[in-house]
């Protein structure tokens, strides 16, 4: 219909009508593109809101075991450092049961996962740009880098494991707990150490020193780095959703 009007205006040399019709056509095209862009942007924001909602649910779904384990590993490292003062120095003090237990589990370097499936999905599809919120996007990048570094350190740390209770059975043994109680030797205080024999065994002392060194890198790369990045991401997501940590009763 518009084409017919333009043709008729040209035939009658009504240039004003021709110009007006062209303006109408161009305006219609521009408005059409604008509406399409608005709809696309609206769809992207809805997708972003859905992603952030899923991300928040997955963050809340990370169990308390992650944080309990981090606290236990920190406690174990402190006990190892206390034990080292008795074993490597001039002290004649005997190891405590807790220090002996820390030595028995000094080769254990793992932790509950912090994997968030929605981020793995976005990373694999290259759709992280769907999240327009700069703070959340930056927090995600930092978190993914921390997780990647933790994975690399985990591979390096666990390349060679020094399970001291197996390698040096003459220096350490376990006693069974009371009947009816689940026995978890490495973690329930069942370990018994021969402090004097440990002090005079260079191979044991060198292996323990290796485990103590690894525990430091494990705390930094395996626990502290990912945990801090996770909490920063949680804070950024909460800020976008207008929530506080008190609203998330299950959150750390």
C-alpha positions in Angstrom: 0.0 0.0 0.0 2.8 2.4 0.8 4.6 1.4 -2.4 1.4 2.3 -4.3 1.2 5.7 -2.7 4.9 6.4 -3.4 4.4 5.4 -7.0 1.4 7.6 -7.4 3.2 10.5 -5.7 6.1 10.2 -8.1 3.7 10.0 -11.1 2.0 13.2 -10.0 5.4 14.7 -9.0 4.2 15.3 -5.5 7.7 15.3 -4.0 6.5 16.3 -0.5 4.3 13.2 -0.4 7.2 11.1 -1.7 9.5 12.4 1.0 6.8 11.9 3.7 6.2 8.3 2.6 10.0 7.6 2.7 10.2 9.2 6.2 7.3 6.9 7.3 9.0 3.9 5.9 12.4 4.7 7.5 10.8 5.5 10.8 8.9 2.2 10.7 12.1 0.3 10.0 14.0 2.1 12.8 11.1 1.5 15.3 11.0 -2.1 14.3 14.7 -2.6 14.9 14.3 -0.7 18.3 11.5 -2.9 19.4 13.4 -6.0 18.4 16.4 -4.7 20.3 14.3 -4.0 23.4 12.7 -7.4 23.2 16.2 -9.0 22.9 17.5 -7.0 25.8 14.5 -7.9 27.9 15.0 -11.6 27.1 18.6 -11.3 28.1 17.7 -9.6 31.4 15.2 -12.4 32.1 17.8 -15.0 31.3 20.3 -13.2 33.6 17.8 -13.1 36.4 17.2 -16.8 36.0 20.9 -17.6 36.0 21.5 -15.4 39.1 18.6 -17.1 40.8 20.0 -20.6 40.0 23.5 -19.4 41.1 22.1 -18.2 44.4 20.4 -21.6 45.0 23.5 -23.5 44.3 25.6 -21.2 46.6 23.2 -21.8 49.4 23.2 -25.6 48.6 27.0 -25.8 49.4 26.9 -27.8 52.7 28.4 -26.8 56.0 30.9 -29.7 55.7 33.1 -27.5 53.5 33.5 -24.9 56.2 33.8 -27.5 59.0 36.5 -29.3 57.0 38.4 -26.0 56.5 38.4 -25.4 60.3 39.5 -28.9 61.0 42.4 -28.7 58.5 43.5 -25.4 60.0 43.4 -27.0 63.5 45.4 -29.9 62.1 48.1 -27.6 60.7 48.4 -25.8 64.0 48.8 -29.1 65.8 51.5 -30.1 63.3 53.4 -26.9 63.9 53.1 -27.5 67.7 54.4 -31.1 67.2 57.3 -29.9 65.1 58.5 -27.8 68.1 58.8 -31.0 70.1 60.3 -33.2 67.3 62.8 -30.9 65.6 64.0 -28.8 68.4 65.7 -29.5 71.8 62.4 -30.2 73.6 62.0 -33.4 75.6 58.2 -33.1 75.7 56.1 -36.0 74.6 53.6 -35.5 71.8 50.0 -35.1 72.9 47.3 -37.5 71.6 45.9 -34.7 69.4 49.4 -33.9 68.0 49.9 -37.6 67.2 46.5 -37.7 65.5 47.5 -34.7 63.4 50.7 -36.5 62.3 48.6 -39.6 61.4 46.4 -37.6 59.1 49.1 -35.2 57.8 49.0 -36.8 54.4 45.3 -36.0 53.8 44.8 -33.1 51.4 41.3 -32.9 50.0 38.1 -31.1 50.7 34.3 -31.0 49.8 33.8 -29.6 46.4 32.8 -26.0 45.7 31.7 -26.7 42.2 28.7 -24.7 41.1 27.0 -26.4 38.1 25.5 -23.3 36.6 29.0 -21.7 36.3 30.4 -24.8 34.7 27.6 -24.7 32.2 28.1 -21.0 31.4 31.9 -21.5 31.1 31.5 -24.5 28.8 29.0 -22.6 26.5 30.9 -19.3 26.6 27.7 -17.6 27.9 29.2 -15.8 31.0 28.5 -12.5 29.2 24.8 -13.2 29.8 25.5 -11.8 33.3 25.6 -8.1 32.9 26.2 -7.3 36.5 29.9 -6.3 36.6 30.5 -7.2 40.2 29.0 -10.7 39.8 30.9 -11.3 36.6 34.2 -10.2 38.2 33.5 -12.3 41.3 32.8 -15.3 39.0 36.1 -14.8 37.2 38.0 -14.7 40.5 36.2 -17.7 41.8 36.9 -19.8 38.7 40.5 -18.8 38.8 40.7 -19.8 42.4 39.1 -23.2 41.7 41.5 -23.8 38.8 44.5 -23.0 40.9 43.2 -25.2 43.7 42.9 -28.1 41.1 46.5 -27.5 40.0 47.8 -27.5 43.5 45.8 -30.6 44.4 47.5 -32.4 41.6 50.9 -31.2 42.7 50.4 -31.9 46.4 49.0 -35.3 45.9 51.6 -36.4 43.4 53.5 -38.2 46.1 51.7 -39.1 49.4 53.6 -39.7 52.6 51.2 -41.7 54.8 53.5 -41.8 57.8 51.6 -44.5 59.7 52.1 -46.9 56.8 55.6 -45.9 55.9 56.9 -45.9 59.5 54.8 -48.6 61.4 57.4 -48.9 64.1 56.9 -45.3 65.1 53.1 -45.2 65.1 50.2 -47.5 65.8 46.5 -47.3 66.4 44.3 -48.6 69.3 40.7 -49.6 68.7 38.0 -47.4 70.3 35.4 -48.5 72.7 33.0 -51.3 71.5 29.9 -49.9 69.7 31.7 -46.7 68.6 32.5 -46.3 64.9 36.2 -46.6 64.5 37.9 -44.0 62.3 41.6 -44.4 63.2 43.0 -41.3 61.5 40.4 -39.0 62.9 39.2 -40.2 66.3 42.3 -40.0 68.4 43.3 -43.6 68.0 46.8 -42.9 66.9 49.7 -43.5 69.3 53.2 -42.1 68.6 56.6 -43.1 69.9 58.0 -39.6 70.3 61.6 -40.5 71.2 61.8 -42.9 68.2 60.4 -40.2 65.9 63.0 -37.7 67.0 65.8 -40.0 66.1 64.5 -41.1 62.7 65.7 -38.8 59.9 63.5 -40.4 57.2 60.4 -39.9 59.3 61.3 -36.3 60.2 62.0 -35.5 56.5 58.7 -37.0 55.4 56.8 -35.2 58.1 58.5 -31.9 57.1 57.3 -32.5 53.6 53.7 -33.0 54.8 53.9 -29.9 57.0 55.1 -27.8 54.0 52.3 -29.2 51.8 49.7 -28.4 54.4 50.6 -24.7 54.1 50.1 -24.7 50.3 46.9 -26.7 50.7 45.5 -24.2 53.1 46.3 -21.3 50.8 45.4 -22.7 47.4 43.0 -25.5 48.3 40.9 -23.9 51.0 41.5 -20.3 51.8 41.6 -19.0 48.2 38.5 -20.8 46.9 36.6 -20.1 50.2 37.3 -16.4 50.0 36.4 -16.2 46.4 33.2 -18.2 47.1 32.1 -15.8 49.9 32.9 -12.8 47.7 30.7 -14.3 44.9 27.9 -15.0 47.5 28.1 -11.4 48.6 27.9 -10.0 45.1 24.9 -12.3 44.3 23.1 -11.3 47.5 23.7 -7.6 46.7 22.1 -8.0 43.3 19.1 -9.8 44.8 18.8 -7.4 47.7 19.5 -10.1 50.3 21.7 -10.2 53.3 23.7 -13.2 54.6 21.2 -13.3 57.5 18.5 -14.1 55.0 20.3 -17.2 53.9 20.2 -19.4 57.1 22.1 -22.2 55.4 24.9 -20.0 54.2 28.3 -19.9 55.8 
